[in-house]
Amino acid sequence: MDSHRPPPATDGTRVAQEYLLRLSPGHSIKNFVDFYGIYLIKELGPDLYLVRIDPDPGPQAVSRRFLGAAGLVYIEPNVILKAQ
């Protein structure tokens, strides 16, 4: 597993249209916003962004859409986890 990728959520609610997107250092989120038509919601940290995709084709379609994108480390659904 990629050391920069969080473990997959096992118990939570997916937030429709929201995804976490991590870029390799030195790549610009602007290129993804312009080319893929995503909306930047918030920068969460170095090279980590919360983005919105509207319309949302679903996680599997998003993964296929971004497959091989230069500078992309991962993109995954935003999930709200429940406290145990």
Residue pairs with C-beta under 8 A, 6 or more apart in sequence:
1 7
2 73
2 74
4 22
4 73
4 74
5 22
5 73
5 74
5 76
6 20
6 76
8 76
9 77
9 79
9 81
11 81
11 82
12 79
12 80
12 81
12 82
13 79
13 80
13 82
14 59
14 77
14 78
14 79
15 77
15 78
15 79
15 80
16 56
17 52
17 53
17 54
17 55
17 56
18 41
18 50
18 51
18 52
18 77
18 78
19 38
19 50
19 51
19 52
19 53
19 62
19 75
19 76
19 77
19 78
20 44
20 48
20 49
20 50
20 51
20 74
20 75
20 76
20 77
20 78
21 29
21 32
21 38
21 48
21 49
21 50
21 51
21 72
21 74
21 75
22 47
22 48
22 49
22 72
22 73
22 74
22 75
23 29
23 32
23 47
23 48
23 49
23 71
23 72
23 73
24 47
24 71
24 72
24 73
25 46
25 47
26 71
27 47
27 70
27 71
27 72
28 71
29 40
29 43
29 49
29 51
31 71
32 38
32 51
32 69
32 71
32 72
33 39
33 40
33 51
36 65
36 66
36 69
37 53
38 51
38 52
38 53
39 51
39 52
39 53
39 54
40 49
40 50
40 51
41 49
41 50
41 51
41 52
42 49
42 50
43 49
44 50
47 73
50 78
53 62
56 62
57 65
59 76
59 77
62 75
62 77
63 75
66 72
66 75
